[in-house]
Amino acid sequence: MKVFLEIKNPDNRGSSRYFTISENPLDQKYISITTKVIRSSFKKTLMKLKKGGKVKFFGPIGTFLLNERRNKEKVFLAGGIGITPFHSTIKYFYEKKKHPKITLLASFSEKNSFVFMDELLEIAKKDPGIIVVYKIGRIDKKFILDNVLSLNNKEFYVVGPAKMVEDIFKVLKSMSVPDKNIFKEDFTGY
């Protein structure tokens, strides 16, 4: 979704940003986004918003969609804040109770950057069809092979910084994962 804020001194990227909804889409009470706090005028204004504060938004938009009708196992590969769509998707499937096996492999540059870890590990503890693995450092071929038993007949979803997404795409291709089973989205601006 695209969020617009009234900013007195917008930076060179303007007064709007794209965000991923990070909570269960079945929750109709509110819309939640998750962002890495950086020192842009937009983020400073966003962080100063009080409960009930007004924002304009447009969406949801984008092409990164999960096909629920295809009952293939899902492997989610997240880099940093790229975990947000997987957080909402895992919560959604967990609440539905019926879903294909899901494996989340999440990587961060440092431990204090881990997002949603306690909550997702708790869900994984309660649901044997959901596996959650966090790590410091990059997702590579070894990490994938250590945590995904077979690459056959699985869908791979990759979200994170552009370079990480491209690198993982190349790794998956080198492991003979067909293009039709790889879905990716770059998160820019982080």
ROBABA-962523 format. One record per residue: residue number from 1; residue in three letters; x, y, z of N, C-alpha, C, O, CB in turn. Coordinates in steps of 0.2 Angstrom, whole numbers. Glycine has a CB too. Example, Ala and Ser with C-alpha at 12.3 -4.5 7.8 and 13.67 -1.06 7.14 Angstrom:
<rs>
[r 1; 'ala'; [66; -28; 39]; [62; -22; 39]; [66; -16; 39]; [71; -17; 42]; [57; -22; 45]]
[r 2; 'ser'; [64; -11; 35]; [68; -5; 36]; [64; 0; 39]; [67; 6; 40]; [70; -3; 29]]
</rs>
This chain:
<rs>
[r 1; 'met'; [4; -6; 0]; [0; 0; 0]; [4; 6; 0]; [10; 6; 2]; [-5; 0; 6]]
[r 2; 'lys'; [2; 12; -3]; [6; 18; -3]; [3; 22; 3]; [-3; 24; 3]; [6; 21; -10]]
[r 3; 'val'; [8; 25; 7]; [6; 29; 12]; [8; 36; 11]; [14; 37; 9]; [8; 27; 19]]
[r 4; 'phe'; [4; 41; 12]; [5; 48; 11]; [5; 52; 17]; [0; 51; 21]; [0; 51; 6]]
[r 5; 'leu'; [10; 56; 19]; [10; 60; 25]; [11; 67; 23]; [14; 69; 18]; [15; 58; 30]]
[r 6; 'glu'; [8; 72; 27]; [9; 79; 26]; [16; 80; 30]; [16; 80; 36]; [3; 83; 29]]
[r 7; 'ile'; [21; 83; 26]; [27; 84; 29]; [29; 91; 27]; [29; 93; 21]; [32; 79; 26]]
[r 8; 'lys'; [32; 95; 32]; [34; 101; 31]; [40; 102; 26]; [40; 106; 22]; [35; 105; 37]]
[r 9; 'asn'; [45; 98; 27]; [51; 98; 23]; [52; 91; 21]; [56; 87; 23]; [57; 100; 28]]
[r 10; 'pro'; [49; 89; 15]; [50; 82; 13]; [57; 81; 10]; [60; 86; 7]; [45; 81; 7]]
[r 11; 'asp'; [59; 75; 11]; [66; 74; 8]; [65; 73; 0]; [60; 74; -3]; [69; 67; 11]]
[r 12; 'asn'; [71; 71; -3]; [71; 70; -10]; [66; 64; -13]; [65; 64; -19]; [78; 69; -13]]
[r 13; 'arg'; [64; 60; -8]; [59; 55; -10]; [52; 57; -10]; [48; 53; -11]; [61; 48; -6]]
[r 14; 'gly'; [51; 63; -7]; [44; 65; -7]; [41; 64; 0]; [44; 62; 5]; [40; 63; -13]]
[r 15; 'ser'; [34; 64; -1]; [30; 63; 5]; [26; 57; 5]; [20; 56; 8]; [25; 69; 6]]
[r 16; 'ser'; [28; 52; 1]; [25; 45; 1]; [30; 40; 1]; [35; 41; -1]; [19; 45; -4]]
[r 17; 'arg'; [28; 34; 4]; [32; 28; 3]; [27; 22; 2]; [21; 22; 4]; [36; 27; 10]]
[r 18; 'tyr'; [30; 16; 0]; [26; 10; -1]; [28; 6; 6]; [34; 6; 8]; [28; 6; -7]]
[r 19; 'phe'; [23; 3; 8]; [24; -2; 14]; [20; -8; 13]; [15; -9; 9]; [21; 2; 20]]
[r 20; 'thr'; [22; -14; 16]; [18; -20; 16]; [14; -20; 22]; [16; -19; 28]; [23; -26; 15]]
[r 21; 'ile'; [8; -23; 21]; [4; -24; 27]; [7; -30; 31]; [8; -35; 28]; [-4; -25; 25]]
[r 22; 'ser'; [8; -29; 37]; [12; -34; 41]; [8; -38; 46]; [10; -42; 50]; [17; -31; 45]]
[r 23; 'glu'; [1; -37; 46]; [-3; -41; 51]; [-8; -45; 47]; [-8; -45; 41]; [-7; -36; 55]]
[r 24; 'asn'; [-11; -50; 50]; [-15; -55; 47]; [-21; -51; 43]; [-24; -47; 46]; [-19; -59; 53]]
[r 25; 'pro'; [-22; -52; 37]; [-27; -49; 33]; [-34; -50; 35]; [-39; -47; 33]; [-26; -50; 26]]
[r 26; 'leu'; [-35; -56; 39]; [-42; -57; 42]; [-44; -52; 48]; [-49; -52; 49]; [-42; -64; 45]]
[r 27; 'asp'; [-39; -49; 50]; [-40; -44; 56]; [-43; -38; 53]; [-39; -34; 50]; [-34; -43; 60]]
[r 28; 'gln'; [-49; -36; 54]; [-52; -31; 51]; [-52; -24; 55]; [-55; -19; 53]; [-60; -32; 49]]
[r 29; 'lys'; [-49; -25; 61]; [-49; -19; 65]; [-44; -13; 64]; [-46; -8; 65]; [-48; -21; 72]]
[r 30; 'tyr'; [-39; -15; 61]; [-34; -10; 59]; [-29; -13; 54]; [-29; -19; 52]; [-30; -8; 66]]
[r 31; 'ile'; [-25; -8; 51]; [-20; -10; 46]; [-13; -8; 50]; [-12; -3; 53]; [-21; -6; 40]]
[r 32; 'ser'; [-9; -13; 49]; [-2; -12; 53]; [3; -13; 47]; [3; -17; 43]; [-1; -18; 58]]
[r 33; 'ile'; [8; -8; 48]; [14; -9; 44]; [20; -9; 48]; [20; -7; 54]; [14; -2; 39]]
[r 34; 'thr'; [25; -12; 46]; [32; -12; 49]; [37; -9; 45]; [37; -10; 39]; [34; -20; 51]]
[r 35; 'thr'; [41; -5; 48]; [47; -1; 44]; [53; -1; 48]; [53; -1; 55]; [44; 6; 42]]
[r 36; 'lys'; [58; -1; 45]; [65; 1; 48]; [65; 8; 49]; [64; 12; 44]; [71; -2; 44]]
[r 37; 'val'; [67; 10; 55]; [67; 17; 56]; [74; 20; 54]; [79; 18; 56]; [66; 19; 64]]
[r 38; 'ile'; [73; 25; 49]; [79; 28; 47]; [78; 36; 48]; [72; 38; 49]; [81; 26; 39]]
[r 39; 'arg'; [83; 40; 47]; [82; 47; 48]; [79; 51; 43]; [82; 57; 42]; [89; 49; 50]]
[r 40; 'ser'; [75; 49; 39]; [72; 53; 33]; [66; 57; 37]; [64; 55; 42]; [69; 49; 28]]
[r 41; 'ser'; [65; 63; 33]; [59; 67; 36]; [53; 63; 36]; [48; 64; 40]; [58; 73; 32]]
[r 42; 'phe'; [52; 59; 31]; [46; 55; 31]; [45; 50; 37]; [40; 50; 40]; [45; 50; 24]]
[r 43; 'lys'; [50; 46; 38]; [50; 42; 44]; [50; 46; 51]; [46; 43; 55]; [57; 37; 44]]
[r 44; 'lys'; [53; 51; 51]; [52; 55; 57]; [45; 57; 59]; [43; 57; 64]; [57; 62; 57]]
[r 45; 'thr'; [42; 60; 53]; [35; 62; 54]; [30; 55; 55]; [26; 56; 60]; [32; 65; 47]]
[r 46; 'leu'; [32; 50; 52]; [28; 44; 53]; [29; 42; 61]; [24; 40; 64]; [30; 38; 49]]
[r 47; 'met'; [35; 42; 63]; [36; 40; 70]; [33; 44; 75]; [31; 42; 81]; [43; 39; 72]]
[r 48; 'lys'; [31; 51; 74]; [28; 55; 78]; [21; 55; 78]; [17; 58; 82]; [30; 63; 76]]
[r 49; 'leu'; [18; 51; 74]; [10; 50; 73]; [8; 48; 80]; [11; 43; 83]; [8; 46; 68]]
[r 50; 'lys'; [2; 51; 82]; [-1; 48; 88]; [-7; 44; 86]; [-9; 44; 81]; [-3; 54; 93]]
[r 51; 'lys'; [-9; 40; 91]; [-15; 36; 90]; [-21; 40; 88]; [-22; 45; 91]; [-17; 31; 96]]
[r 52; 'gly'; [-24; 38; 82]; [-29; 42; 79]; [-27; 47; 74]; [-31; 51; 71]; [-33; 45; 85]]
[r 53; 'gly'; [-20; 48; 74]; [-17; 52; 69]; [-20; 51; 62]; [-21; 45; 60]; [-10; 53; 69]]
[r 54; 'lys'; [-20; 55; 57]; [-23; 54; 51]; [-17; 53; 45]; [-12; 57; 46]; [-27; 60; 48]]
[r 55; 'val'; [-18; 49; 41]; [-14; 47; 35]; [-18; 46; 29]; [-24; 44; 30]; [-9; 41; 37]]
[r 56; 'lys'; [-15; 47; 24]; [-19; 45; 17]; [-15; 39; 15]; [-9; 39; 15]; [-19; 51; 12]]
[r 57; 'phe'; [-19; 34; 12]; [-16; 28; 9]; [-20; 26; 3]; [-26; 27; 2]; [-15; 23; 14]]
[r 58; 'phe'; [-16; 22; -1]; [-19; 20; -7]; [-17; 12; -7]; [-11; 11; -7]; [-17; 24; -13]]
[r 59; 'gly'; [-22; 8; -9]; [-20; 1; -10]; [-25; -3; -6]; [-30; -1; -4]; [-13; 0; -7]]
[r 60; 'pro'; [-23; -10; -6]; [-17; -13; -7]; [-15; -13; -15]; [-20; -13; -19]; [-16; -20; -4]]
[r 61; 'ile'; [-9; -13; -16]; [-6; -13; -23]; [0; -18; -23]; [2; -20; -18]; [-4; -6; -25]]
[r 62; 'gly'; [2; -19; -29]; [7; -24; -30]; [5; -30; -33]; [0; -32; -34]; [11; -25; -23]]
[r 63; 'thr'; [10; -34; -35]; [9; -40; -39]; [12; -47; -35]; [11; -52; -37]; [13; -40; -45]]
[r 64; 'phe'; [14; -45; -29]; [17; -51; -25]; [11; -54; -21]; [10; -53; -15]; [22; -48; -20]]
[r 65; 'leu'; [8; -59; -24]; [3; -63; -22]; [4; -70; -21]; [8; -73; -24]; [-4; -62; -26]]
[r 66; 'leu'; [1; -73; -15]; [2; -80; -14]; [-4; -83; -17]; [-10; -82; -15]; [3; -81; -6]]
[r 67; 'asn'; [-3; -88; -21]; [-9; -92; -24]; [-11; -98; -19]; [-7; -103; -18]; [-7; -95; -30]]
[r 68; 'glu'; [-16; -97; -15]; [-19; -102; -10]; [-21; -108; -13]; [-21; -113; -10]; [-24; -99; -6]]
[r 69; 'arg'; [-24; -108; -20]; [-26; -114; -23]; [-21; -119; -24]; [-23; -125; -25]; [-30; -111; -29]]
[r 70; 'arg'; [-15; -116; -25]; [-10; -121; -27]; [-7; -124; -20]; [-4; -120; -16]; [-4; -118; -31]]
[r 71; 'asn'; [-8; -130; -19]; [-7; -133; -12]; [1; -135; -11]; [2; -140; -8]; [-11; -139; -11]]
[r 72; 'lys'; [5; -132; -15]; [12; -134; -15]; [15; -131; -8]; [13; -126; -5]; [16; -131; -21]]
[r 73; 'glu'; [20; -135; -6]; [24; -132; 0]; [27; -125; -2]; [29; -124; -7]; [29; -137; 3]]
[r 74; 'lys'; [27; -121; 3]; [30; -114; 2]; [36; -113; 6]; [37; -115; 12]; [24; -109; 5]]
[r 75; 'val'; [41; -110; 3]; [47; -108; 6]; [48; -101; 6]; [49; -98; 0]; [54; -112; 3]]
[r 76; 'phe'; [48; -98; 11]; [48; -90; 12]; [56; -88; 13]; [58; -91; 18]; [43; -87; 17]]
[r 77; 'leu'; [59; -84; 9]; [66; -82; 10]; [66; -75; 11]; [64; -71; 7]; [70; -84; 4]]
[r 78; 'ala'; [67; -72; 17]; [66; -65; 19]; [73; -62; 21]; [77; -65; 25]; [62; -64; 25]]
[r 79; 'gly'; [74; -56; 18]; [80; -53; 20]; [78; -46; 24]; [75; -42; 21]; [85; -51; 14]]
[r 80; 'gly'; [80; -46; 30]; [78; -40; 34]; [71; -38; 35]; [67; -43; 36]; [82; -34; 31]]
[r 81; 'ile'; [69; -32; 33]; [62; -30; 34]; [58; -33; 28]; [52; -33; 29]; [62; -22; 33]]
[r 82; 'gly'; [61; -37; 24]; [57; -41; 19]; [53; -46; 22]; [49; -50; 19]; [62; -44; 14]]
[r 83; 'ile'; [54; -47; 29]; [50; -52; 32]; [42; -50; 33]; [38; -55; 34]; [53; -54; 39]]
[r 84; 'thr'; [41; -44; 32]; [34; -42; 34]; [28; -45; 30]; [24; -47; 33]; [34; -34; 32]]
[r 85; 'pro'; [29; -46; 23]; [23; -50; 20]; [23; -57; 23]; [17; -60; 23]; [24; -50; 13]]
[r 86; 'phe'; [28; -60; 25]; [28; -67; 27]; [25; -67; 34]; [22; -72; 36]; [35; -70; 27]]
[r 87; 'his'; [26; -62; 38]; [23; -62; 45]; [16; -62; 44]; [12; -66; 47]; [25; -55; 48]]
[r 88; 'ser'; [13; -58; 40]; [6; -58; 39]; [3; -64; 36]; [-2; -67; 38]; [4; -52; 34]]
[r 89; 'thr'; [7; -67; 31]; [5; -73; 28]; [5; -79; 33]; [0; -83; 33]; [9; -75; 22]]
[r 90; 'ile'; [10; -80; 37]; [10; -85; 41]; [5; -84; 47]; [1; -89; 48]; [17; -85; 45]]
[r 91; 'lys'; [3; -78; 49]; [-2; -78; 54]; [-9; -79; 51]; [-13; -83; 54]; [-2; -70; 56]]
[r 92; 'tyr'; [-10; -77; 44]; [-16; -79; 41]; [-17; -87; 40]; [-22; -89; 42]; [-16; -76; 34]]
[r 93; 'phe'; [-12; -90; 38]; [-12; -98; 37]; [-13; -101; 44]; [-17; -106; 45]; [-6; -100; 34]]
[r 94; 'tyr'; [-10; -98; 49]; [-10; -101; 56]; [-17; -101; 58]; [-20; -106; 61]; [-5; -98; 61]]
[r 95; 'glu'; [-20; -95; 57]; [-27; -94; 60]; [-32; -98; 56]; [-37; -101; 58]; [-29; -87; 59]]
[r 96; 'lys'; [-31; -99; 49]; [-35; -104; 45]; [-35; -111; 47]; [-40; -115; 46]; [-33; -103; 38]]
[r 97; 'lys'; [-29; -113; 50]; [-28; -120; 52]; [-27; -125; 47]; [-24; -130; 48]; [-34; -122; 56]]
[r 98; 'lys'; [-29; -123; 41]; [-27; -128; 35]; [-23; -124; 30]; [-25; -119; 27]; [-34; -130; 32]]
[r 99; 'his'; [-17; -127; 29]; [-12; -124; 24]; [-7; -129; 22]; [-6; -134; 26]; [-9; -118; 28]]
[r 100; 'pro'; [-3; -128; 17]; [2; -132; 15]; [8; -131; 20]; [8; -126; 24]; [5; -130; 8]]
[r 101; 'lys'; [13; -135; 20]; [19; -134; 24]; [22; -128; 22]; [23; -126; 16]; [24; -140; 23]]
[r 102; 'ile'; [24; -124; 27]; [28; -118; 26]; [34; -118; 30]; [35; -119; 36]; [23; -112; 28]]
[r 103; 'thr'; [40; -116; 26]; [46; -115; 29]; [48; -107; 28]; [49; -105; 23]; [52; -120; 26]]
[r 104; 'leu'; [50; -104; 34]; [52; -97; 33]; [60; -97; 35]; [62; -99; 40]; [48; -92; 38]]
[r 105; 'leu'; [64; -95; 30]; [71; -94; 32]; [72; -86; 32]; [71; -83; 26]; [75; -97; 27]]
[r 106; 'ala'; [74; -83; 37]; [74; -76; 38]; [81; -74; 40]; [84; -77; 44]; [69; -73; 43]]
[r 107; 'ser'; [84; -69; 36]; [91; -67; 38]; [91; -60; 39]; [87; -56; 37]; [96; -69; 32]]
[r 108; 'phe'; [96; -58; 44]; [96; -51; 46]; [104; -50; 47]; [108; -54; 48]; [93; -50; 53]]
[r 109; 'ser'; [106; -43; 47]; [113; -42; 47]; [115; -42; 54]; [121; -43; 55]; [114; -34; 45]]
[r 110; 'glu'; [111; -41; 59]; [113; -42; 66]; [107; -44; 70]; [101; -43; 68]; [116; -35; 69]]
[r 111; 'lys'; [108; -47; 76]; [103; -50; 80]; [98; -45; 83]; [92; -46; 83]; [106; -54; 86]]
[r 112; 'asn'; [100; -39; 84]; [96; -34; 87]; [91; -31; 81]; [87; -27; 83]; [99; -28; 90]]
[r 113; 'ser'; [92; -33; 75]; [87; -32; 70]; [82; -37; 68]; [77; -36; 64]; [91; -31; 63]]
[r 114; 'phe'; [82; -42; 72]; [77; -48; 71]; [70; -45; 72]; [69; -41; 77]; [78; -54; 76]]
[r 115; 'val'; [65; -46; 68]; [59; -43; 68]; [54; -50; 69]; [55; -54; 65]; [57; -39; 63]]
[r 116; 'phe'; [49; -49; 73]; [44; -54; 74]; [46; -61; 76]; [42; -66; 76]; [40; -55; 67]]
[r 117; 'met'; [52; -62; 78]; [55; -69; 79]; [51; -72; 85]; [49; -78; 84]; [62; -68; 82]]
[r 118; 'asp'; [50; -69; 91]; [47; -73; 96]; [40; -75; 94]; [38; -81; 95]; [46; -68; 102]]
[r 119; 'glu'; [36; -71; 91]; [29; -72; 89]; [29; -78; 84]; [25; -83; 84]; [26; -66; 86]]
[r 120; 'leu'; [34; -78; 79]; [34; -83; 73]; [36; -90; 76]; [34; -95; 74]; [38; -81; 68]]
[r 121; 'leu'; [41; -89; 81]; [43; -96; 84]; [38; -99; 88]; [37; -105; 88]; [50; -94; 88]]
[r 122; 'glu'; [34; -95; 91]; [28; -97; 95]; [23; -101; 91]; [21; -106; 92]; [25; -92; 99]]
[r 123; 'ile'; [22; -97; 85]; [17; -100; 80]; [20; -107; 78]; [16; -112; 78]; [16; -96; 74]]
[r 124; 'ala'; [26; -107; 76]; [29; -113; 74]; [29; -119; 79]; [28; -125; 77]; [37; -112; 71]]
[r 125; 'lys'; [30; -117; 85]; [30; -122; 91]; [23; -125; 91]; [22; -131; 93]; [31; -119; 97]]
[r 126; 'lys'; [17; -121; 90]; [11; -124; 90]; [8; -127; 84]; [4; -131; 84]; [6; -118; 92]]
[r 127; 'asp'; [11; -126; 78]; [9; -128; 72]; [15; -132; 68]; [19; -129; 66]; [6; -123; 67]]
[r 128; 'pro'; [15; -139; 68]; [20; -143; 65]; [21; -142; 58]; [26; -144; 55]; [19; -150; 67]]
[r 129; 'gly'; [16; -139; 54]; [16; -137; 47]; [20; -131; 46]; [21; -129; 40]; [10; -137; 44]]
[r 130; 'ile'; [22; -127; 51]; [26; -121; 50]; [33; -122; 53]; [33; -123; 59]; [22; -115; 53]]
[r 131; 'ile'; [38; -120; 49]; [45; -120; 52]; [48; -113; 51]; [47; -110; 46]; [49; -126; 48]]
[r 132; 'val'; [51; -111; 56]; [54; -104; 56]; [61; -105; 58]; [63; -107; 63]; [50; -99; 61]]
[r 133; 'val'; [66; -102; 54]; [73; -102; 56]; [75; -95; 54]; [75; -92; 49]; [77; -107; 51]]
[r 134; 'tyr'; [79; -92; 59]; [82; -85; 59]; [89; -86; 59]; [92; -91; 62]; [80; -81; 65]]
[r 135; 'lys'; [93; -82; 55]; [100; -82; 55]; [103; -75; 54]; [100; -70; 52]; [103; -86; 50]]
[r 136; 'ile'; [109; -74; 57]; [113; -68; 55]; [117; -69; 49]; [120; -74; 49]; [117; -66; 61]]
[r 137; 'gly'; [117; -65; 44]; [121; -66; 38]; [116; -68; 32]; [110; -68; 33]; [126; -72; 39]]
[r 138; 'arg'; [119; -69; 27]; [115; -70; 21]; [113; -77; 20]; [116; -82; 22]; [120; -68; 15]]
[r 139; 'ile'; [107; -77; 16]; [104; -84; 14]; [108; -86; 8]; [109; -83; 3]; [97; -83; 13]]
[r 140; 'asp'; [111; -92; 9]; [115; -95; 4]; [113; -102; 2]; [108; -105; 5]; [123; -95; 5]]
[r 141; 'lys'; [116; -105; -3]; [114; -112; -5]; [114; -117; 1]; [109; -121; 2]; [118; -115; -10]]
[r 142; 'lys'; [119; -117; 5]; [120; -121; 11]; [114; -120; 16]; [112; -125; 18]; [127; -120; 14]]
[r 143; 'phe'; [113; -114; 18]; [107; -113; 22]; [101; -115; 20]; [97; -118; 24]; [107; -105; 24]]
[r 144; 'ile'; [100; -115; 13]; [93; -117; 10]; [93; -125; 11]; [88; -128; 13]; [93; -115; 3]]
[r 145; 'leu'; [99; -128; 9]; [99; -135; 9]; [99; -138; 16]; [96; -144; 17]; [105; -138; 5]]
[r 146; 'asp'; [102; -135; 21]; [101; -137; 28]; [94; -137; 31]; [93; -140; 35]; [106; -133; 32]]
[r 147; 'asn'; [90; -133; 28]; [83; -132; 31]; [77; -134; 26]; [72; -134; 29]; [83; -124; 33]]
[r 148; 'val'; [79; -135; 20]; [73; -137; 16]; [75; -144; 13]; [80; -145; 9]; [72; -132; 10]]
[r 149; 'leu'; [71; -149; 15]; [73; -156; 14]; [74; -158; 6]; [78; -161; 4]; [68; -161; 17]]
[r 150; 'ser'; [69; -155; 2]; [69; -157; -5]; [67; -150; -8]; [62; -147; -6]; [64; -163; -7]]
[r 151; 'leu'; [69; -149; -14]; [67; -143; -18]; [62; -144; -23]; [59; -140; -25]; [73; -140; -21]]
[r 152; 'asn'; [60; -151; -24]; [55; -152; -28]; [48; -150; -26]; [46; -151; -20]; [55; -160; -30]]
[r 153; 'asn'; [44; -148; -31]; [37; -147; -30]; [36; -142; -24]; [31; -143; -21]; [33; -153; -29]]
[r 154; 'lys'; [40; -137; -24]; [39; -131; -19]; [39; -125; -22]; [42; -124; -28]; [45; -132; -13]]
[r 155; 'glu'; [36; -120; -19]; [36; -113; -22]; [40; -109; -17]; [40; -110; -11]; [29; -110; -22]]
[r 156; 'phe'; [45; -105; -20]; [49; -101; -16]; [47; -94; -17]; [47; -91; -23]; [57; -102; -19]]
[r 157; 'tyr'; [47; -90; -12]; [45; -83; -11]; [51; -79; -8]; [53; -81; -3]; [38; -82; -7]]
[r 158; 'val'; [53; -74; -12]; [59; -71; -10]; [58; -63; -9]; [56; -60; -14]; [65; -72; -15]]
[r 159; 'val'; [59; -60; -3]; [58; -53; -2]; [64; -50; 2]; [66; -53; 7]; [51; -52; 1]]
[r 160; 'gly'; [66; -45; 0]; [71; -41; 4]; [75; -36; -1]; [72; -34; -6]; [77; -46; 6]]
[r 161; 'pro'; [80; -34; 1]; [84; -29; -3]; [85; -32; -10]; [86; -38; -11]; [91; -27; 0]]
[r 162; 'ala'; [86; -27; -15]; [86; -30; -22]; [92; -34; -23]; [91; -39; -27]; [87; -24; -27]]
[r 163; 'lys'; [98; -33; -20]; [104; -37; -22]; [103; -44; -19]; [105; -49; -22]; [110; -34; -18]]
[r 164; 'met'; [100; -44; -13]; [99; -51; -9]; [94; -55; -13]; [95; -61; -14]; [96; -49; -2]]
[r 165; 'val'; [88; -52; -16]; [83; -55; -20]; [87; -58; -26]; [85; -64; -28]; [78; -50; -21]]
[r 166; 'glu'; [91; -54; -29]; [94; -56; -36]; [99; -62; -34]; [99; -67; -38]; [97; -51; -39]]
[r 167; 'asp'; [103; -61; -29]; [107; -67; -27]; [104; -73; -25]; [106; -79; -27]; [112; -64; -21]]
[r 168; 'ile'; [98; -73; -22]; [95; -79; -20]; [91; -82; -26]; [91; -88; -27]; [89; -78; -14]]
[r 169; 'phe'; [89; -78; -30]; [86; -80; -37]; [91; -84; -41]; [90; -90; -43]; [83; -74; -41]]
[r 170; 'lys'; [97; -82; -41]; [103; -85; -44]; [104; -92; -41]; [105; -97; -44]; [109; -81; -45]]
[r 171; 'val'; [104; -92; -34]; [106; -98; -31]; [100; -103; -32]; [102; -109; -33]; [106; -97; -23]]
[r 172; 'leu'; [94; -101; -32]; [88; -106; -33]; [89; -108; -40]; [88; -114; -41]; [82; -102; -32]]
[r 173; 'lys'; [91; -104; -45]; [91; -106; -52]; [97; -111; -53]; [96; -116; -56]; [93; -100; -57]]
[r 174; 'ser'; [103; -110; -49]; [108; -115; -49]; [106; -122; -46]; [110; -127; -47]; [114; -112; -45]]
[r 175; 'met'; [101; -122; -42]; [99; -128; -39]; [93; -131; -43]; [89; -135; -40]; [96; -126; -32]]
[r 176; 'ser'; [92; -128; -49]; [87; -131; -54]; [80; -130; -52]; [75; -134; -53]; [88; -138; -55]]
[r 177; 'val'; [78; -125; -48]; [71; -123; -46]; [69; -119; -52]; [72; -114; -54]; [71; -118; -40]]
[r 178; 'pro'; [63; -122; -55]; [60; -118; -61]; [58; -111; -60]; [55; -110; -54]; [55; -123; -64]]
[r 179; 'asp'; [58; -107; -65]; [56; -100; -64]; [49; -100; -62]; [47; -95; -57]; [57; -96; -71]]
[r 180; 'lys'; [45; -104; -64]; [37; -104; -62]; [36; -105; -55]; [31; -104; -52]; [34; -109; -66]]
[r 181; 'asn'; [41; -108; -51]; [41; -109; -44]; [44; -104; -40]; [45; -105; -34]; [43; -116; -42]]
[r 182; 'ile'; [47; -98; -43]; [50; -93; -39]; [46; -86; -40]; [45; -84; -45]; [58; -92; -42]]
[r 183; 'phe'; [45; -83; -34]; [41; -77; -34]; [45; -72; -30]; [48; -74; -24]; [34; -78; -31]]
[r 184; 'lys'; [46; -66; -32]; [51; -62; -29]; [49; -55; -29]; [45; -52; -33]; [58; -62; -32]]
[r 185; 'glu'; [51; -51; -24]; [49; -44; -23]; [55; -40; -20]; [57; -42; -15]; [43; -42; -20]]
[r 186; 'asp'; [58; -35; -23]; [63; -31; -20]; [60; -26; -15]; [55; -23; -17]; [67; -27; -26]]
[r 187; 'phe'; [63; -25; -10]; [61; -19; -5]; [67; -14; -6]; [72; -15; -4]; [61; -21; 2]]
[r 188; 'thr'; [65; -8; -9]; [70; -3; -10]; [69; 2; -5]; [64; 3; -1]; [68; 1; -17]]
[r 189; 'gly'; [74; 6; -4]; [74; 12; 1]; [77; 10; 8]; [76; 14; 12]; [67; 14; 2]]
[r 190; 'tyr'; [79; 4; 9]; [82; 2; 15]; [89; 0; 14]; [92; -1; 19]; [78; -5; 18]]
</rs>
